[in-house]
């Protein structure tokens, strides 16, 4: 199946699911997130979600090399910030739990801006503490 943004994964049989791969932009994104102290699981998960497509946590694990608990921690952080949408889809074959599909609900530039705001606020606190130390020395 293909939509306006490219191929859509068929999740009816997860063994045959062919996940997207990361390109140079995603690897650079991960490196830059890491340089600004975004945790590795969150950086990798954001890179996987950055294309704007729905993706399963299992696909994120395969693409990123993260373990399931690491993806869960990253997803919790993204949910707390209201950056992702979660949709469950029942498997068409066999039994088992529905597959959870994740998708960013806000553009990546908004996410980067929120991270920037947090870093600036933290830096202001540090600078304030330094100024206070200078004044009492």
N, CA and C atoms as an extended XYZ file, in Angstrom:
411
Properties=species:S:1:pos:R:3:atomname:S:1:resname:S:1:resid:I:1 pbc="F F F"
N         0.845       -1.173        0.000 N   UNK     1
C         0.000        0.000        0.000 CA  UNK     1
C         0.892        1.238        0.000 C   UNK     1
N         0.488        2.282       -0.735 N   UNK     2
C         1.258        3.526       -0.803 CA  UNK     2
C         0.302        4.684       -0.575 C   UNK     2
N         0.756        5.653        0.221 N   UNK     3
C        -0.034        6.865        0.386 CA  UNK     3
C         0.799        8.043       -0.074 C   UNK     3
N         0.341        9.270        0.214 N   UNK     4
C         1.033       10.454       -0.288 CA  UNK     4
C         2.442       10.635        0.269 C   UNK     4
N         2.781        9.970        1.380 N   UNK     5
C         4.130       10.119        1.938 CA  UNK     5
C         4.981        8.885        1.725 C   UNK     5
N         4.498        7.928        0.963 N   UNK     6
C         5.311        6.761        0.654 CA  UNK     6
C         4.653        5.477        1.088 C   UNK     6
N         5.435        4.396        1.145 N   UNK     7
C         4.866        3.102        1.495 CA  UNK     7
C         4.341        3.074        2.918 C   UNK     7
N         3.257        2.373        3.116 N   UNK     8
C         2.682        2.196        4.436 CA  UNK     8
C         2.954        0.764        4.856 C   UNK     8
N         3.398        0.587        6.105 N   UNK     9
C         3.707       -0.751        6.582 CA  UNK     9
C         2.451       -1.571        6.772 C   UNK     9
N         2.490       -2.803        6.342 N   UNK    10
C         1.409       -3.750        6.599 CA  UNK    10
C         1.737       -4.442        7.905 C   UNK    10
N         0.942       -4.181        8.931 N   UNK    11
C         1.265       -4.747       10.236 CA  UNK    11
C         0.501       -6.027       10.509 C   UNK    11
N        -0.155       -6.567        9.489 N   UNK    12
C        -0.953       -7.768        9.706 CA  UNK    12
C        -0.096       -8.958       10.093 C   UNK    12
N         1.132       -8.983        9.645 N   UNK    13
C         2.044      -10.060       10.022 CA  UNK    13
C         3.384       -9.414       10.306 C   UNK    13
N         3.697       -9.216       11.579 N   UNK    14
C         4.884       -8.449       11.943 CA  UNK    14
C         6.173       -9.104       11.477 C   UNK    14
N         6.179      -10.402       11.214 N   UNK    15
C         7.397      -11.052       10.722 CA  UNK    15
C         7.760      -10.558        9.330 C   UNK    15
N         6.749      -10.211        8.535 N   UNK    16
C         6.999       -9.773        7.175 CA  UNK    16
C         7.094       -8.253        7.054 C   UNK    16
N         6.915       -7.554        8.155 N   UNK    17
C         6.973       -6.096        8.136 CA  UNK    17
C         8.390       -5.649        7.801 C   UNK    17
N         8.512       -4.774        6.842 N   UNK    18
C         9.824       -4.253        6.456 CA  UNK    18
C         9.899       -2.822        6.948 C   UNK    18
N        10.635       -2.587        8.019 N   UNK    19
C        10.679       -1.234        8.572 CA  UNK    19
C        11.544       -0.306        7.731 C   UNK    19
N        11.270        0.970        7.861 N   UNK    20
C        12.116        1.961        7.205 CA  UNK    20
C        13.511        1.905        7.806 C   UNK    20
N        14.449        2.492        7.127 N   UNK    21
C        15.810        2.559        7.662 CA  UNK    21
C        16.155        4.022        7.905 C   UNK    21
N        17.182        4.229        8.684 N   UNK    22
C        17.618        5.593        8.961 CA  UNK    22
C        18.652        6.002        7.926 C   UNK    22
N        18.553        7.252        7.523 N   UNK    23
C        19.519        7.815        6.589 CA  UNK    23
C        20.451        8.774        7.304 C   UNK    23
N        21.240        9.481        6.537 N   UNK    24
C        22.228       10.392        7.119 CA  UNK    24
C        21.569       11.505        7.930 C   UNK    24
N        20.384       11.975        7.493 N   UNK    25
C        19.696       13.033        8.258 CA  UNK    25
C        19.307       12.544        9.643 C   UNK    25
N        18.797       11.304        9.713 N   UNK    26
C        18.393       10.757       11.015 CA  UNK    26
C        19.608       10.555       11.919 C   UNK    26
N        20.702       10.074       11.350 N   UNK    27
C        21.911        9.884       12.171 CA  UNK    27
C        22.463       11.219       12.667 C   UNK    27
N        22.410       12.237       11.822 N   UNK    28
C        22.851       13.567       12.259 CA  UNK    28
C        21.922       14.103       13.340 C   UNK    28
N        20.615       13.877       13.173 N   UNK    29
C        19.637       14.302       14.170 CA  UNK    29
C        19.944       13.661       15.522 C   UNK    29
N        20.207       12.374       15.518 N   UNK    30
C        20.528       11.652       16.757 CA  UNK    30
C        21.767       12.251       17.402 C   UNK    30
N        22.808       12.469       16.602 N   UNK    31
C        24.056       13.029       17.125 CA  UNK    31
C        23.826       14.416       17.735 C   UNK    31
N        23.046       15.240       17.073 N   UNK    32
C        22.786       16.588       17.593 CA  UNK    32
C        21.931       16.544       18.856 C   UNK    32
N        20.921       15.668       18.883 N   UNK    33
C        20.143       15.501       20.110 CA  UNK    33
C        21.045       15.076       21.260 C   UNK    33
N        21.947       14.151       21.003 N   UNK    34
C        22.843       13.666       22.056 CA  UNK    34
C        23.760       14.791       22.540 C   UNK    34
N        24.220       15.653       21.638 N   UNK    35
C        25.097       16.769       22.014 CA  UNK    35
C        24.404       17.771       22.928 C   UNK    35
N        23.060       17.828       22.854 N   UNK    36
C        22.331       18.740       23.749 CA  UNK    36
C        21.701       17.972       24.912 C   UNK    36
N        22.260       16.807       25.188 N   UNK    37
C        21.903       15.978       26.350 CA  UNK    37
C        20.495       15.391       26.324 C   UNK    37
N        19.963       15.143       25.135 N   UNK    38
C        18.734       14.358       25.034 CA  UNK    38
C        19.165       12.907       25.167 C   UNK    38
N        18.459       12.134       25.975 N   UNK    39
C        18.867       10.752       26.218 CA  UNK    39
C        18.891        9.956       24.909 C   UNK    39
N        19.744        8.953       24.881 N   UNK    40
C        19.910        8.122       23.689 CA  UNK    40
C        18.583        7.492       23.243 C   UNK    40
N        17.801        6.867       24.153 N   UNK    41
C        16.534        6.286       23.700 CA  UNK    41
C        15.565        7.308       23.104 C   UNK    41
N        15.497        8.487       23.700 N   UNK    42
C        14.599        9.517       23.186 CA  UNK    42
C        15.094       10.024       21.833 C   UNK    42
N        16.402       10.249       21.706 N   UNK    43
C        16.975       10.712       20.442 CA  UNK    43
C        16.713        9.708       19.316 C   UNK    43
N        16.952        8.433       19.589 N   UNK    44
C        16.735        7.399       18.577 CA  UNK    44
C        15.252        7.261       18.218 C   UNK    44
N        14.391        7.324       19.221 N   UNK    45
C        12.953        7.203       18.980 CA  UNK    45
C        12.444        8.394       18.174 C   UNK    45
N        12.877        9.597       18.507 N   UNK    46
C        12.477       10.768       17.729 CA  UNK    46
C        12.950       10.657       16.282 C   UNK    46
N        14.150       10.145       16.077 N   UNK    47
C        14.651        9.967       14.710 CA  UNK    47
C        13.771        8.988       13.938 C   UNK    47
N        13.344        7.923       14.596 N   UNK    48
C        12.464        6.939       13.945 CA  UNK    48
C        11.108        7.544       13.599 C   UNK    48
N        10.620        8.430       14.445 N   UNK    49
C         9.305        9.042       14.237 CA  UNK    49
C         9.359       10.278       13.332 C   UNK    49
N        10.559       10.760       13.038 N   UNK    50
C        10.712       12.042       12.352 CA  UNK    50
C        10.146       12.080       10.939 C   UNK    50
N         9.968       10.935       10.301 N   UNK    51
C         9.411       10.899        8.942 CA  UNK    51
C         7.913       11.189        8.920 C   UNK    51
N         7.283       11.166       10.115 N   UNK    52
C         5.870       11.490       10.200 CA  UNK    52
C         4.936       10.319        9.969 C   UNK    52
N         5.468        9.136        9.806 N   UNK    53
C         4.642        7.951        9.572 CA  UNK    53
C         4.303        7.273       10.886 C   UNK    53
N         3.225        6.500       10.863 N   UNK    54
C         2.920        5.634       12.000 CA  UNK    54
C         3.939        4.506       12.009 C   UNK    54
N         4.380        4.141       13.202 N   UNK    55
C         5.367        3.081       13.315 CA  UNK    55
C         5.128        2.321       14.617 C   UNK    55
N         5.323        1.035       14.582 N   UNK    56
C         5.119        0.213       15.773 CA  UNK    56
C         6.359        0.279       16.665 C   UNK    56
N         6.171       -0.024       17.941 N   UNK    57
C         7.319       -0.028       18.853 CA  UNK    57
C         8.308       -1.109       18.445 C   UNK    57
N         7.812       -2.223       17.914 N   UNK    58
C         8.715       -3.280       17.456 CA  UNK    58
C         9.590       -2.778       16.306 C   UNK    58
N         9.014       -2.012       15.398 N   UNK    59
C         9.805       -1.446       14.303 CA  UNK    59
C        10.830       -0.459       14.825 C   UNK    59
N        10.449        0.318       15.825 N   UNK    60
C        11.405        1.252       16.426 CA  UNK    60
C        12.577        0.481       17.030 C   UNK    60
N        12.277       -0.622       17.703 N   UNK    61
C        13.337       -1.461       18.267 CA  UNK    61
C        14.283       -1.949       17.174 C   UNK    61
N        13.731       -2.435       16.077 N   UNK    62
C        14.548       -2.986       14.984 CA  UNK    62
C        15.394       -1.896       14.334 C   UNK    62
N        14.776       -0.767       14.030 N   UNK    63
C        15.467        0.321       13.331 CA  UNK    63
C        16.554        0.940       14.207 C   UNK    63
N        16.235        1.167       15.477 N   UNK    64
C        17.129        1.908       16.373 CA  UNK    64
C        18.130        1.043       17.120 C   UNK    64
N        17.818       -0.245       17.254 N   UNK    65
C        18.670       -1.108       18.070 CA  UNK    65
C        18.379       -0.991       19.556 C   UNK    65
N        17.310       -0.277       19.902 N   UNK    66
C        16.929       -0.149       21.305 CA  UNK    66
C        16.223       -1.407       21.776 C   UNK    66
N        16.271       -1.656       23.068 N   UNK    67
C        15.507       -2.753       23.653 CA  UNK    67
C        14.104       -2.250       23.981 C   UNK    67
N        13.177       -3.176       24.155 N   UNK    68
C        11.775       -2.820       24.402 CA  UNK    68
C        11.605       -1.883       25.595 C   UNK    68
N        12.279       -2.136       26.735 N   UNK    69
C        12.111       -1.208       27.868 CA  UNK    69
C        12.597        0.218       27.555 C   UNK    69
N        13.642        0.333       26.728 N   UNK    70
C        14.147        1.659       26.364 CA  UNK    70
C        13.136        2.407       25.495 C   UNK    70
N        12.497        1.685       24.572 N   UNK    71
C        11.463        2.308       23.734 CA  UNK    71
C        10.293        2.745       24.613 C   UNK    71
N         9.932        1.919       25.587 N   UNK    72
C         8.827        2.268       26.493 CA  UNK    72
C         9.127        3.534       27.282 C   UNK    72
N        10.346        3.662       27.767 N   UNK    73
C        10.750        4.865       28.517 CA  UNK    73
C        10.669        6.094       27.608 C   UNK    73
N        11.164        5.964       26.385 N   UNK    74
C        11.126        7.086       25.444 CA  UNK    74
C         9.680        7.465       25.121 C   UNK    74
N         8.835        6.454       24.913 N   UNK    75
C         7.433        6.718       24.591 CA  UNK    75
C         6.720        7.402       25.753 C   UNK    75
N         7.052        7.022       26.973 N   UNK    76
C         6.450        7.671       28.145 CA  UNK    76
C         6.792        9.167       28.137 C   UNK    76
N         8.066        9.484       27.879 N   UNK    77
C         8.501       10.881       27.828 CA  UNK    77
C         7.758       11.635       26.719 C   UNK    77
N         7.651       11.019       25.541 N   UNK    78
C         6.965       11.671       24.423 CA  UNK    78
C         5.480       11.859       24.708 C   UNK    78
N         4.865       10.879       25.372 N   UNK    79
C         3.446       10.992       25.749 CA  UNK    79
C         3.246       12.107       26.765 C   UNK    79
N         4.127       12.174       27.775 N   UNK    80
C         4.021       13.212       28.812 CA  UNK    80
C         4.101       14.608       28.214 C   UNK    80
N         4.824       14.747       27.105 N   UNK    81
C         4.954       16.042       26.437 CA  UNK    81
C         3.903       16.253       25.344 C   UNK    81
N         2.988       15.283       25.218 N   UNK    82
C         1.926       15.350       24.197 CA  UNK    82
C         2.473       15.506       22.785 C   UNK    82
N         3.542       14.777       22.484 N   UNK    83
C         4.173       14.842       21.172 CA  UNK    83
C         3.789       13.674       20.275 C   UNK    83
N         3.140       12.641       20.820 N   UNK    84
C         2.794       11.472       20.007 CA  UNK    84
C         1.329       11.097       20.166 C   UNK    84
N         0.856       10.408       19.159 N   UNK    85
C        -0.471        9.819       19.174 CA  UNK    85
C        -0.272        8.310       19.151 C   UNK    85
N        -1.075        7.593       19.905 N   UNK    86
C        -0.985        6.136       19.965 CA  UNK    86
C        -2.298        5.567       19.450 C   UNK    86
N        -2.175        4.635       18.531 N   UNK    87
C        -3.350        3.971       17.979 CA  UNK    87
C        -3.101        2.472       18.043 C   UNK    87
N        -4.114        1.731       18.472 N   UNK    88
C        -4.005        0.278       18.518 CA  UNK    88
C        -4.716       -0.310       17.315 C   UNK    88
N        -4.085       -1.291       16.705 N   UNK    89
C        -4.686       -1.975       15.572 CA  UNK    89
C        -4.623       -3.466       15.827 C   UNK    89
N        -5.776       -4.101       15.717 N   UNK    90
C        -5.828       -5.539       15.941 CA  UNK    90
C        -5.102       -6.261       14.819 C   UNK    90
N        -4.422       -7.337       15.182 N   UNK    91
C        -3.758       -8.159       14.181 CA  UNK    91
C        -4.821       -8.879       13.364 C   UNK    91
N        -4.612       -8.934       12.073 N   UNK    92
C        -5.599       -9.603       11.223 CA  UNK    92
C        -5.419      -11.117       11.241 C   UNK    92
N        -4.235      -11.577       11.624 N   UNK    93
C        -3.969      -13.011       11.682 CA  UNK    93
C        -3.623      -13.407       13.107 C   UNK    93
N        -4.182      -14.479       13.572 N   UNK    94
C        -3.814      -15.021       14.872 CA  UNK    94
C        -4.372      -14.235       16.035 C   UNK    94
N        -3.912      -14.642       17.192 N   UNK    95
C        -4.348      -14.016       18.436 CA  UNK    95
C        -3.233      -13.132       18.963 C   UNK    95
N        -3.505      -12.527       20.086 N   UNK    96
C        -2.491      -11.713       20.734 CA  UNK    96
C        -2.953      -10.289       20.917 C   UNK    96
N        -2.088       -9.538       21.531 N   UNK    97
C        -2.393       -8.136       21.808 CA  UNK    97
C        -2.414       -7.333       20.514 C   UNK    97
N        -3.191       -6.265       20.522 N   UNK    98
C        -3.166       -5.375       19.354 CA  UNK    98
C        -1.788       -4.716       19.232 C   UNK    98
N        -1.438       -4.336       18.041 N   UNK    99
C        -0.174       -3.646       17.790 CA  UNK    99
C        -0.393       -2.164       18.045 C   UNK    99
N         0.495       -1.556       18.824 N   UNK   100
C         0.414       -0.116       19.069 CA  UNK   100
C         1.221        0.597       17.995 C   UNK   100
N         0.594        1.584       17.401 N   UNK   101
C         1.247        2.399       16.383 CA  UNK   101
C         1.410        3.809       16.918 C   UNK   101
N         2.594        4.365       16.716 N   UNK   102
C         2.921        5.692       17.230 CA  UNK   102
C         3.171        6.642       16.070 C   UNK   102
N         2.788        7.906       16.289 N   UNK   103
C         3.002        8.935       15.281 CA  UNK   103
C         3.167       10.271       15.989 C   UNK   103
N         4.094       11.096       15.507 N   UNK   104
C         4.248       12.435       16.078 CA  UNK   104
C         2.996       13.254       15.788 C   UNK   104
N         2.564       14.017       16.782 N   UNK   105
C         1.396       14.878       16.603 CA  UNK   105
C         1.790       16.339       16.431 C   UNK   105
N         3.044       16.631       16.639 N   UNK   106
C         3.550       17.995       16.457 CA  UNK   106
C         4.763       17.936       15.530 C   UNK   106
N         4.999       19.003       14.781 N   UNK   107
C         6.163       19.019       13.891 CA  UNK   107
C         7.474       18.959       14.687 C   UNK   107
N         8.485       18.398       14.061 N   UNK   108
C         9.785       18.242       14.722 CA  UNK   108
C        10.347       19.601       15.154 C   UNK   108
N        10.119       20.668       14.389 N   UNK   109
C        10.661       21.974       14.782 CA  UNK   109
C        10.032       22.471       16.085 C   UNK   109
N         8.777       22.101       16.344 N   UNK   110
C         8.140       22.463       17.623 CA  UNK   110
C         8.771       21.691       18.775 C   UNK   110
N         9.080       20.442       18.546 N   UNK   111
C         9.742       19.625       19.568 CA  UNK   111
C        11.113       20.205       19.883 C   UNK   111
N        11.851       20.559       18.839 N   UNK   112
C        13.184       21.152       19.035 CA  UNK   112
C        13.061       22.468       19.797 C   UNK   112
N        12.048       23.269       19.477 N   UNK   113
C        11.845       24.547       20.182 CA  UNK   113
C        11.555       24.325       21.661 C   UNK   113
N        10.750       23.307       21.988 N   UNK   114
C        10.452       23.005       23.399 CA  UNK   114
C        11.714       22.565       24.136 C   UNK   114
N        12.528       21.752       23.479 N   UNK   115
C        13.796       21.319       24.089 CA  UNK   115
C        14.698       22.528       24.290 C   UNK   115
N        14.733       23.416       23.298 N   UNK   116
C        15.539       24.639       23.389 CA  UNK   116
C        15.091       25.491       24.580 C   UNK   116
N        13.774       25.676       24.729 N   UNK   117
C        13.248       26.467       25.843 CA  UNK   117
C        13.670       25.888       27.186 C   UNK   117
N        13.613       24.570       27.291 N   UNK   118
C        14.007       23.909       28.537 CA  UNK   118
C        15.486       24.127       28.831 C   UNK   118
N        16.326       23.999       27.809 N   UNK   119
C        17.771       24.187       27.986 CA  UNK   119
C        18.074       25.630       28.377 C   UNK   119
N        17.411       26.581       27.746 N   UNK   120
C        17.629       28.001       28.070 CA  UNK   120
C        17.207       28.291       29.511 C   UNK   120
N        16.067       27.743       29.929 N   UNK   121
C        15.602       27.954       31.304 CA  UNK   121
C        16.592       27.364       32.305 C   UNK   121
N        17.083       26.164       32.022 N   UNK   122
C        18.067       25.536       32.913 CA  UNK   122
C        19.356       26.339       32.946 C   UNK   122
N        19.776       26.872       31.792 N   UNK   123
C        21.003       27.672       31.733 CA  UNK   123
C        20.861       28.964       32.526 C   UNK   123
N        19.688       29.565       32.494 N   UNK   124
C        19.455       30.793       33.263 CA  UNK   124
C        19.599       30.528       34.768 C   UNK   124
N        19.113       29.378       35.198 N   UNK   125
C        19.242       29.015       36.617 CA  UNK   125
C        20.712       28.853       36.979 C   UNK   125
N        21.471       28.176       36.135 N   UNK   126
C        22.909       27.962       36.386 CA  UNK   126
C        23.631       29.304       36.420 C   UNK   126
N        23.343       30.166       35.458 N   UNK   127
C        23.988       31.483       35.419 CA  UNK   127
C        23.611       32.294       36.648 C   UNK   127
N        22.368       32.214       37.075 N   UNK   128
C        21.937       32.904       38.296 CA  UNK   128
C        22.705       32.408       39.511 C   UNK   128
N        22.915       31.105       39.597 N   UNK   129
C        23.686       30.548       40.710 CA  UNK   129
C        25.137       31.008       40.668 C   UNK   129
N        25.716       31.069       39.465 N   UNK   130
C        27.089       31.540       39.313 CA  UNK   130
C        27.182       33.000       39.743 C   UNK   130
N        26.237       33.828       39.307 N   UNK   131
C        26.239       35.242       39.686 CA  UNK   131
C        26.105       35.400       41.201 C   UNK   131
N        25.267       34.582       41.795 N   UNK   132
C        25.090       34.625       43.262 CA  UNK   132
C        26.388       34.244       43.964 C   UNK   132
N        27.054       33.212       43.458 N   UNK   133
C        28.339       32.801       44.038 CA  UNK   133
C        29.359       33.932       43.942 C   UNK   133
N        29.393       34.624       42.811 N   UNK   134
C        30.326       35.736       42.635 CA  UNK   134
C        30.041       36.843       43.641 C   UNK   134
N        28.772       37.084       43.895 N   UNK   135
C        28.401       38.185       44.778 CA  UNK   135
C        28.691       37.894       46.251 C   UNK   135
N        28.716       36.608       46.628 N   UNK   136
C        28.969       36.284       48.050 CA  UNK   136
C        30.412       35.895       48.306 C   UNK   136
N        31.233       35.864       47.261 N   UNK   137
C        32.633       35.488       47.443 CA  UNK   137
C        33.463       36.622       47.984 C   UNK   137
